Every structure is written in C-alpha cells, then in structure tokens.
Amino acid sequence: MKDYEQLLEQIDIEPPEPRDSAVGIVLRRGTAEPFEILVGLRSHRSRFMPGHWAFIGGRIEPEDEPEQRGYYARCVSRELEEETGLRIPPAGWQEAGTRITPPTFPVRYHTRFLAAWAPDGASLPDSPPRPEELDALRFIGAGELLREWEAGIAHLPPVLPPVLRWLAARSSSEAGRLSLAELAARIEEINTDEQRLPRIEFVPDIWLAPMRSRTLPPATHTNAWIVGGRAFVIFDPGSGDKGEIDRLVELVERRCQLGHRPLAVLLTHHHPDHVGGATAVSTVLDLPVWAHAQTLERVRERLDDRPTRQIGDGDVLGLDGMTLRALWTPGHASGHLAFYVPERRVAVVGDLVSGFSTMIIDPSEGSMACYLDSLARVADLDCRLLLPAHGPPLPPKILERTRRHRLMREKFVLSGVGATPTSLETIADKAYADVPAVPAWLKQRQALSHLIHLEEQGRVCREGKLWSRVGDDA
C-alpha cells in the first residue's frame, strides 16, 4: 500500500459546492401537543436522504427569480404547492436561519429555513401530488415525531432533531404566546448554533464529526463517529490538522455537558485517514486507544506510548446504556473491525463500504476472499443502517450490491486473461475499460486482488509475471 499512502499525501481536493435551496417549516397549533409540523417522507428513489421525514422544500429554480430579493420565499411557496397542494404566499414566511449540508454527503445544499403558519383548515391530499418526490405527507406533533425517531421508527435528517427538541419542550401556555416572528427567531438561533458546532445525529446517541482528511477521492473527509450511552467512544479521528482536532474535541466536550463521559479512541483499522488524529485526541482527552491487535501493531509508532487495548472478534463493549459488539472484518485491511450496536440496529463499518466509491482491496495487506466473507458476515446482522467512514449512512442492501459488483468485476478480470499468458497490465486495462479515469496503479492492484482470489479457486495460475487460465476456464 505504499503507493496508496503516497498518493493520499498528494491529494487536496474540495468537497462538493453546496447548491442553493430552501425549506419551509409549516406549523400549526396542536391538540395533543403545542405544535404540529408538516413533514414529507422523501421518496426511496431520491438521491438525497431517501426514506427520511423532512420539511418541504427544494432547490432554487429559475422561476424563483434568484436575481431578485425574496427568492427563498418564492421557492418555498412553489415547492409547498407542488408537493402538498397547500398555498402560502411568499409574504407569509419568516426567515429562520441557514444550514449547510455536512461534507460527508456527495450532494450538498446551502439551505435557507423559513417558517409559516399552516393555512386555516388546511388538509393534506391522500397521496402526494409528486410521488417521485414524496411517498407520504403528514402533520405530526414535534414531540411525537421525535419519539418515533428515538424508537427507530422514523428516519430524520440531522437538522430536524434540534428544532423538534425545542418545539416539544414548549408548554401550552408558552406556545400560545409565541408569534411566528418569535418562533422563527428562536429556530434561527438554533440553526446558527448548530451550524457552528453541529450535533449531527442520524441515530440517537450516535454523533458524527466529519474530519477533513487526506483520503481517496471523491471523499474529502473521514467520519469520526461518537457512539455510546452515558459512556462513549470516538471512532477513527482521521485528521492530524489542529483545527479539525480542536473541533472534534469541542464536540466531545459538548457531549460531556450532557453528563456523558468518553472512554476511548476506537480504530476500525490502521490507514492514515483513520488514525491521523488518534494520538492527539487520545492525549488531549487522556484516553486509551482501542483496536485490533494487527492494527495496534501497525500504528504503534504513531501512538507515542499512549495506553492501548486489543479488541478481538466477538468482544462486547459496555457503554452505559449502549453496547458494541466487535466483528473482525478483514479484507480491506487485515486488522479491520466493524461494530454492531444492537440497541440501535446499526453497525459502524469503517471502510467495509463507502458512500462515495468502492473500497480498495490491496493484496499487500488485504484479501478479496476475506473481503467478500466480511461483507456477508455484516449482511447477516439485523441492521437497519450502516455507518461508514466515508459518506452518509447507508442501507444494509449496499452490502449485497457491493458483493455482486465485486463478483461482476472478477468476471471482467477473468475475461481479461488471454488464451496465452497475459500480463497484469493488460488484464487490468481490459477489466477496467469501462472506468478509464481510474489510475493505472489502482486498476492493477484491484485486478491483482481478483486474480489472487481466482488463483485460490484454481481458475487461474501465474508463471512469473504472467497469468493463464486453468481447467474449464482455459
């Protein structure tokens, strides 16, 4: 992996530029709760946050006249009518702050929030007018939606829980006194605070701190997951940049203000974009570093004699209200670990899969056979969500999709082995002809992993630097 690590040192790309968008927080007085809000269930075919209950909104379009003032309100009014049939004129909205999608997403938005009262007597259609956008619509109490999320019934974008918590905490008498302008001003304060130091929570009690790291494009950040109950661990602080480390430590301190305490820095594997800040974070917070024995051996020189603990397959870590079960998942790296959280039915999967690209399986330290077995092992868990080190949370079906993709690529590799002994370079060029932008060294290392897997199955053999088919494949 020397070439890979040298490449990472040269990488300096920017995350995707956020696109302008606007969302509307449509409120009405409730009966069971002081406030009800309008949310739509994003289509499962959507590229951004599929299957999540979200506020209504969308991208700024030319018909919103973005060159003229007030275009955010015009956008929200248009989107609301298109997606729900409800009509609120642009003058009916109050601005309620701005949020920017975290860089862990391959698509990002610079989103203006606006708030408005629902029209008197407003009723929702039985079916959303734009089923390609939304699967369902509903008005629901802020506290009820929050409880559904906490119970694992509903998925929410991370921008919603902070707003819902504040709305749900209002008493009926306080809620009755608040004007729309006062509500919008308070939501704007929440958004401003969260944008500076966001509590990014796709799943209750599992926070995310994206850290700018030197990683393989198109990813630009490594996800440092903060996982636990009243005790928690910090996964994969992958940046050595002081500013990134300071922000992570400040977020940890924010969590400590809830009465929680950190136990350890926990590493999924040894690659530099996962361990770049491990020593600094461990030192500043006075924490040990936990990892698989093979990982600790690879990073020992980096750790400056920090205390360590070996984590093995099947180890169960108690986090005072949450547990982690370690699974040895070699393939990408020999000491790679994933961690299952049964209370939330999620798994922290490191570099097993990614929201940006397929993972490198380099034969110098990995194994395609082990990787395929690791995918299958995690697929057997009762997961509703996977938390990767790069990109947003992923549905568990990505594991089978990744396995099928690898086997398809392996067929391409086998077909690249000619009738006469063939070089790795020729095989790789043929097997990856559909992705010409992939660097030659990467194609060759990936192809070599597949060839070794085919060799283990007795389907190819090598003579020096040349490869030939064997038996029925000849």
C-alpha positions as CSV (number, residue, x, y, z in Angstrom):
1,M,0.0,0.0,0.0
2,K,3.0,2.3,-0.2
3,D,1.8,3.8,-3.5
4,Y,-1.7,4.4,-2.0
5,E,-0.3,6.2,1.1
6,Q,2.0,8.3,-1.0
7,L,-1.0,9.2,-3.2
8,L,-3.0,10.3,-0.2
9,E,-0.3,12.7,0.8
10,Q,-0.6,14.5,-2.5
11,I,-4.4,14.8,-2.5
12,D,-6.0,18.1,-1.8
13,I,-9.5,18.4,-3.2
14,E,-12.5,20.3,-2.0
15,P,-15.9,18.9,-1.0
16,P,-18.8,19.5,-3.5
17,E,-20.0,23.1,-3.6
18,P,-23.4,23.4,-1.9
19,R,-26.4,24.2,-4.0
20,D,-28.9,26.9,-3.0
21,S,-32.1,25.5,-1.6
22,A,-34.9,26.5,0.8
23,V,-37.2,24.5,3.1
24,G,-40.4,25.6,4.9
25,I,-41.3,24.8,8.5
26,V,-45.1,24.8,8.4
27,L,-46.5,24.9,11.9
28,R,-50.0,24.7,13.4
29,R,-51.3,24.6,16.9
30,G,-51.9,21.1,18.1
31,T,-54.3,19.5,20.5
32,A,-52.2,16.7,22.0
33,E,-49.1,18.9,21.7
34,P,-48.5,22.6,21.5
35,F,-47.0,22.4,18.0
36,E,-47.6,20.2,15.0
37,I,-45.3,20.4,11.9
38,L,-45.7,19.4,8.3
39,V,-43.3,16.8,7.1
40,G,-43.0,14.7,3.9
41,L,-41.5,11.2,3.6
42,R,-38.8,11.6,0.9
43,S,-39.1,9.1,-1.9
44,H,-36.9,5.9,-1.5
45,R,-35.8,6.7,-5.1
46,S,-34.4,10.1,-4.0
47,R,-30.7,10.6,-4.3
48,F,-30.6,12.8,-1.1
49,M,-31.8,11.4,2.2
50,P,-34.2,8.8,0.8
51,G,-36.8,7.4,3.3
52,H,-36.4,10.4,5.7
53,W,-39.2,12.5,7.1
54,A,-38.2,16.1,6.2
55,F,-39.5,19.6,5.9
56,I,-40.9,20.6,2.5
57,G,-38.6,22.4,0.1
58,G,-36.2,22.1,-2.7
59,R,-33.5,23.7,-4.9
60,I,-33.8,27.3,-6.2
61,E,-35.1,27.2,-9.7
62,P,-35.0,29.9,-12.5
63,E,-38.8,30.6,-12.0
64,D,-38.0,31.7,-8.4
65,E,-36.2,34.7,-9.9
66,P,-33.0,34.2,-7.9
67,E,-31.7,37.6,-9.2
68,Q,-34.5,39.3,-7.3
69,R,-34.9,39.7,-3.5
70,G,-37.2,37.2,-1.8
71,Y,-36.4,34.2,-3.9
72,Y,-36.1,31.8,-1.0
73,A,-39.7,32.6,0.0
74,R,-40.8,32.2,-3.6
75,C,-39.0,28.9,-3.8
76,V,-40.7,27.5,-0.7
77,S,-44.2,28.7,-1.7
78,R,-43.7,27.0,-5.1
79,E,-42.4,23.7,-3.6
80,L,-45.1,23.6,-1.0
81,E,-47.9,23.9,-3.6
82,E,-46.3,21.4,-6.0
83,E,-45.6,18.8,-3.3
84,T,-48.6,19.2,-1.0
85,G,-51.3,21.4,-2.7
86,L,-51.1,23.9,0.2
87,R,-50.8,27.5,-0.6
88,I,-48.8,30.0,1.5
89,P,-47.8,33.3,-0.3
90,P,-44.2,34.4,-0.2
91,A,-45.2,37.2,2.2
92,G,-46.4,34.6,4.7
93,W,-42.9,33.3,5.5
94,Q,-40.4,34.3,8.2
95,E,-36.7,33.6,7.7
96,A,-35.4,31.1,10.3
97,G,-31.7,30.6,9.6
98,T,-29.4,28.7,7.4
99,R,-27.7,25.3,7.4
100,I,-25.1,23.7,5.1
101,T,-25.1,20.0,4.4
102,P,-22.1,18.4,6.0
103,P,-19.2,17.4,3.7
104,T,-19.9,13.7,4.4
105,F,-22.5,13.9,1.7
106,P,-21.7,13.6,-2.1
107,V,-24.5,16.2,-2.7
108,R,-24.7,19.3,-0.5
109,Y,-27.1,22.2,0.0
110,H,-26.9,25.7,1.3
111,T,-30.4,25.7,2.8
112,R,-32.4,28.7,4.0
113,F,-35.1,27.8,6.5
114,L,-38.4,29.7,6.6
115,A,-41.3,29.3,8.9
116,A,-45.0,29.9,8.4
117,W,-48.4,29.1,9.9
118,A,-50.4,26.5,8.1
119,P,-53.4,27.9,6.3
120,D,-56.6,27.7,8.4
121,G,-58.4,24.4,7.8
122,A,-55.5,23.1,5.8
123,S,-55.9,19.4,4.8
124,L,-53.4,17.2,3.1
125,P,-54.1,15.1,0.0
126,D,-54.4,11.3,0.4
127,S,-51.5,10.9,-1.9
128,P,-48.7,13.4,-2.5
129,P,-49.1,15.2,-5.8
130,R,-45.5,14.5,-6.8
131,P,-44.9,10.8,-5.8
132,E,-41.5,11.0,-7.4
133,E,-40.5,13.4,-4.7
134,L,-42.5,12.2,-1.6
135,D,-44.1,8.9,-0.6
136,A,-46.3,10.4,2.2
137,L,-47.3,13.6,4.0
138,R,-48.5,14.3,7.5
139,F,-48.9,16.9,10.2
140,I,-47.5,15.5,13.4
141,G,-46.6,16.7,16.9
142,A,-43.0,17.7,17.3
143,G,-42.6,15.5,20.3
144,E,-44.3,12.5,18.7
145,L,-42.0,12.7,15.6
146,L,-39.0,12.9,18.0
147,R,-40.2,9.9,19.9
148,E,-40.6,7.9,16.6
149,W,-37.0,8.8,15.7
150,E,-35.7,7.8,19.1
151,A,-37.6,4.5,18.9
152,G,-36.1,3.8,15.4
153,I,-39.4,4.0,13.7
154,A,-38.7,7.2,11.7
155,H,-35.5,8.4,9.9
156,L,-34.8,12.1,10.2
157,P,-32.3,14.4,8.6
158,P,-29.9,15.6,11.4
159,V,-31.2,19.2,11.0
160,L,-34.6,18.2,12.4
161,P,-34.0,16.9,16.0
162,P,-32.6,20.2,17.4
163,V,-35.6,22.1,16.2
164,L,-38.0,19.3,17.3
165,R,-36.5,19.2,20.8
166,W,-37.1,22.9,21.2
167,L,-40.6,22.9,19.9
168,A,-41.5,19.8,22.0
169,A,-40.2,21.4,25.2
170,R,-42.6,24.4,25.0
171,S,-45.5,24.4,27.4
172,S,-49.0,25.1,26.0
173,S,-49.1,28.5,27.7
174,E,-45.7,29.5,26.3
175,A,-46.6,28.2,22.8
176,G,-49.8,30.2,22.8
177,R,-47.9,33.4,23.4
178,L,-45.3,33.0,20.7
179,S,-45.8,34.8,17.5
180,L,-44.5,33.5,14.2
181,A,-41.7,36.1,14.2
182,E,-40.6,34.9,17.7
183,L,-40.7,31.2,16.7
184,A,-38.7,31.9,13.5
185,A,-36.1,33.9,15.5
186,R,-35.6,31.1,18.0
187,I,-35.3,28.5,15.2
188,E,-32.7,30.8,13.6
189,E,-30.7,30.8,16.8
190,I,-30.8,27.0,16.9
191,N,-29.6,26.8,13.3
192,T,-26.8,29.3,13.9
193,D,-25.5,27.4,16.9
194,E,-25.8,24.0,15.2
195,Q,-24.1,25.3,12.0
196,R,-21.0,26.3,14.1
197,L,-20.7,23.1,16.1
198,P,-23.4,20.7,14.7
199,R,-24.8,17.8,16.7
200,I,-25.1,15.6,13.6
201,E,-27.2,12.7,14.7
202,F,-28.7,10.3,12.2
203,V,-29.4,7.8,15.0
204,P,-30.0,8.8,18.7
205,D,-26.8,8.9,20.8
206,I,-24.5,8.4,17.8
207,W,-23.0,11.7,16.7
208,L,-20.9,12.4,13.7
209,A,-17.9,14.7,13.3
210,P,-16.7,14.8,9.7
211,M,-12.9,15.4,9.7
212,R,-11.1,16.8,6.7
213,S,-8.6,14.2,5.8
214,R,-6.3,13.1,3.1
215,T,-8.4,10.2,1.7
216,L,-9.2,8.7,-1.6
217,P,-11.4,11.0,-3.8
218,P,-14.1,11.8,-4.2
219,A,-14.3,11.6,-0.4
220,T,-12.7,14.6,1.4
221,H,-13.5,13.7,5.0
222,T,-13.4,10.8,7.4
223,N,-16.4,10.2,9.7
224,A,-15.4,10.3,13.3
225,W,-18.4,8.6,14.9
226,I,-19.1,9.3,18.6
227,V,-21.0,6.3,19.8
228,G,-22.4,5.4,23.2
229,G,-24.8,5.9,26.1
230,R,-23.6,7.7,29.2
231,A,-20.2,6.5,28.2
232,F,-19.0,6.8,24.7
233,V,-16.1,6.1,22.3
234,I,-14.7,8.1,19.4
235,F,-14.1,6.2,16.2
236,D,-11.4,6.9,13.6
237,P,-10.2,10.5,14.2
238,G,-8.6,10.6,10.8
239,S,-7.2,14.1,10.6
240,G,-3.9,15.4,12.0
241,D,-4.9,19.1,11.4
242,K,-5.1,21.0,14.6
243,G,-8.3,22.9,13.6
244,E,-10.1,19.6,12.8
245,I,-8.9,18.1,16.1
246,D,-10.0,21.1,18.1
247,R,-13.5,21.0,16.6
248,L,-13.7,17.3,17.4
249,V,-12.6,17.9,21.0
250,E,-15.1,20.7,21.3
251,L,-17.9,18.5,20.1
252,V,-16.8,15.8,22.7
253,E,-17.0,18.5,25.4
254,R,-20.5,19.4,24.2
255,R,-21.5,15.8,24.7
256,C,-19.8,15.8,28.1
257,Q,-22.1,18.6,29.1
258,L,-25.0,16.1,28.9
259,G,-23.3,14.2,31.7
260,H,-21.7,11.6,29.4
261,R,-18.0,10.6,29.6
262,P,-15.5,9.4,26.9
263,L,-13.9,6.0,27.3
264,A,-11.5,5.6,24.4
265,V,-10.4,6.3,20.9
266,L,-11.5,3.3,18.9
267,L,-9.9,2.5,15.5
268,T,-11.5,0.3,12.8
269,H,-8.1,-0.1,11.0
270,H,-4.7,1.4,10.6
271,H,-4.9,3.5,7.4
272,P,-3.7,7.1,7.8
273,D,-7.0,8.7,7.0
274,H,-8.4,6.9,10.1
275,V,-5.6,7.3,12.6
276,G,-4.2,10.8,11.7
277,G,-5.6,12.4,14.8
278,A,-5.7,9.4,17.2
279,T,-2.6,10.3,19.2
280,A,-3.6,14.0,19.6
281,V,-7.2,13.2,20.5
282,S,-6.1,10.5,22.9
283,T,-3.6,12.8,24.5
284,V,-5.9,15.9,24.8
285,L,-8.7,13.9,26.3
286,D,-6.5,11.5,28.2
287,L,-8.0,8.4,26.6
288,P,-6.6,5.0,25.7
289,V,-6.6,3.7,22.1
290,W,-8.5,0.5,21.4
291,A,-8.1,-1.5,18.2
292,H,-7.5,-5.0,16.8
293,A,-4.0,-6.4,17.6
294,Q,-2.9,-6.2,14.0
295,T,-4.0,-2.5,13.8
296,L,-2.2,-1.6,17.0
297,E,1.0,-3.3,15.7
298,R,0.8,-1.2,12.5
299,V,0.2,2.2,14.3
300,R,2.3,1.7,17.4
301,E,5.0,4.2,16.4
302,R,2.3,6.8,15.7
303,L,0.8,6.5,19.2
304,D,3.7,7.9,21.3
305,D,3.3,5.3,24.0
306,R,-0.4,6.1,24.6
307,P,-2.2,3.3,26.5
308,T,-3.8,0.7,24.3
309,R,-6.2,-2.2,24.5
310,Q,-6.6,-5.0,22.0
311,I,-10.2,-5.6,20.7
312,G,-10.9,-9.0,19.3
313,D,-13.7,-10.7,17.3
314,G,-16.8,-11.1,19.4
315,D,-15.7,-8.7,22.2
316,V,-18.6,-6.8,23.7
317,L,-18.0,-3.3,25.0
318,G,-20.4,-1.8,27.5
319,L,-21.1,1.9,27.1
320,D,-23.6,2.5,30.0
321,G,-26.8,2.3,28.1
322,M,-25.4,1.0,24.8
323,T,-23.2,-1.9,23.7
324,L,-20.8,-2.5,20.9
325,R,-20.1,-6.0,19.5
326,A,-16.8,-6.3,17.6
327,L,-16.7,-8.2,14.4
328,W,-13.4,-9.0,12.7
329,T,-13.9,-8.0,9.1
330,P,-10.6,-8.3,7.2
331,G,-10.3,-7.8,3.5
332,H,-9.6,-4.0,3.1
333,A,-7.1,-4.3,5.9
334,S,-6.0,-7.4,7.9
335,G,-7.0,-5.9,11.3
336,H,-10.2,-4.3,10.1
337,L,-13.1,-4.3,12.7
338,A,-16.8,-3.4,12.4
339,F,-19.0,-2.9,15.4
340,Y,-22.7,-3.8,15.8
341,V,-24.9,-1.7,18.1
342,P,-27.9,-3.9,18.9
343,E,-29.9,-1.2,20.7
344,R,-30.0,0.9,17.5
345,R,-29.7,-1.9,14.9
346,V,-26.8,-0.1,13.3
347,A,-23.2,-1.1,12.5
348,V,-20.1,1.1,12.4
349,V,-18.4,-0.4,9.4
350,G,-15.2,1.6,8.8
351,D,-14.0,1.0,5.2
352,L,-16.1,-2.1,4.6
353,V,-18.3,0.1,2.3
354,S,-18.4,3.7,1.4
355,G,-21.0,6.3,0.3
356,F,-18.6,7.6,-2.4
357,S,-16.9,4.7,-4.1
358,T,-15.9,1.0,-3.9
359,M,-13.1,0.2,-1.5
360,I,-9.5,-0.6,-2.3
361,I,-8.6,-4.3,-1.7
362,D,-4.8,-4.3,-2.0
363,P,-3.2,-7.7,-1.9
364,S,-0.2,-6.4,0.1
365,E,-2.4,-6.2,3.2
366,G,-5.9,-7.3,2.2
367,S,-7.7,-10.2,0.6
368,M,-10.6,-10.3,-1.8
369,A,-11.8,-13.7,-0.4
370,C,-11.8,-12.2,3.2
371,Y,-13.5,-9.1,2.0
372,L,-16.4,-11.0,0.4
373,D,-16.7,-13.0,3.6
374,S,-16.7,-9.8,5.7
375,L,-19.5,-8.3,3.5
376,A,-21.6,-11.5,4.0
377,R,-20.9,-11.5,7.8
378,V,-22.2,-8.0,8.3
379,A,-25.1,-8.6,6.0
380,D,-26.2,-11.4,8.4
381,L,-26.7,-8.8,11.2
382,D,-30.1,-7.3,12.0
383,C,-29.2,-3.8,10.7
384,R,-31.3,-1.0,9.6
385,L,-28.4,1.3,8.9
386,L,-24.7,1.2,8.2
387,L,-22.4,3.9,9.4
388,P,-19.3,4.1,7.1
389,A,-16.1,6.0,7.5
390,H,-16.8,8.0,4.2
391,G,-20.1,9.3,3.1
392,P,-23.6,9.3,4.7
393,P,-25.3,6.4,6.4
394,L,-26.1,3.5,4.0
395,P,-28.9,0.9,3.9
396,P,-27.7,-2.6,4.5
397,K,-28.7,-3.7,1.0
398,I,-25.4,-1.9,-0.1
399,L,-23.5,-5.0,1.2
400,E,-25.1,-7.4,-1.3
401,R,-24.9,-4.8,-4.0
402,T,-21.1,-4.4,-3.3
403,R,-20.6,-8.2,-3.3
404,R,-22.4,-8.5,-6.7
405,H,-20.3,-5.6,-8.1
406,R,-17.1,-7.3,-6.9
407,L,-18.1,-10.7,-8.5
408,M,-19.0,-8.9,-11.7
409,R,-15.6,-7.2,-11.8
410,E,-14.0,-10.5,-11.1
411,K,-15.6,-11.9,-14.3
412,F,-14.1,-8.9,-16.2
413,V,-10.7,-9.7,-14.7
414,L,-11.1,-13.4,-15.7
415,S,-12.1,-12.4,-19.2
416,G,-9.0,-10.2,-19.5
417,V,-6.8,-13.3,-19.1
418,G,-6.0,-14.2,-22.7
419,A,-5.6,-17.5,-24.4
420,T,-1.9,-17.2,-23.9
421,P,-0.1,-16.0,-20.7
422,T,-1.2,-12.4,-20.1
423,S,0.4,-9.5,-18.1
424,L,-1.3,-7.9,-15.2
425,E,-1.2,-4.5,-17.0
426,T,-3.1,-5.9,-20.0
427,I,-5.6,-7.7,-17.7
428,A,-6.3,-4.6,-15.7
429,D,-6.7,-2.4,-18.8
430,K,-9.3,-4.8,-20.2
431,A,-11.1,-5.4,-16.9
432,Y,-11.4,-1.7,-16.1
433,A,-12.0,-0.4,-19.7
434,D,-15.4,1.0,-18.6
435,V,-13.8,3.3,-16.0
436,P,-10.8,4.9,-17.9
437,A,-10.3,7.6,-15.2
438,V,-9.2,5.1,-12.6
439,P,-5.4,5.4,-12.1
440,A,-3.3,2.6,-13.7
441,W,-1.8,1.6,-10.3
442,L,-5.2,1.3,-8.7
443,K,-6.6,-0.8,-11.5
444,Q,-3.6,-3.1,-11.4
445,R,-3.8,-3.5,-7.6
446,Q,-7.5,-4.2,-7.7
447,A,-7.1,-6.6,-10.6
448,L,-4.3,-8.4,-8.8
449,S,-6.5,-9.0,-5.8
450,H,-9.1,-10.6,-8.0
451,L,-6.5,-12.7,-9.8
452,I,-5.2,-14.0,-6.4
453,H,-8.8,-14.8,-5.5
454,L,-9.3,-16.7,-8.8
455,E,-5.9,-18.4,-8.2
456,E,-7.2,-19.6,-4.8
457,Q,-10.2,-21.1,-6.6
458,G,-7.9,-22.9,-9.1
459,R,-9.3,-20.9,-12.1
460,V,-6.0,-19.1,-13.0
461,C,-2.3,-19.6,-12.4
462,R,0.8,-17.5,-12.8
463,E,4.2,-18.0,-14.2
464,G,6.4,-15.2,-13.2
465,K,4.6,-12.0,-14.0
466,L,2.1,-13.6,-16.5
467,W,-1.3,-15.1,-15.8
468,S,-3.1,-18.0,-17.5
469,R,-6.5,-19.7,-17.3
470,V,-6.8,-23.2,-15.8
471,G,-9.2,-26.1,-16.4
472,D,-12.7,-25.2,-17.5
473,D,-11.8,-21.5,-17.7
474,A,-8.9,-22.1,-20.2
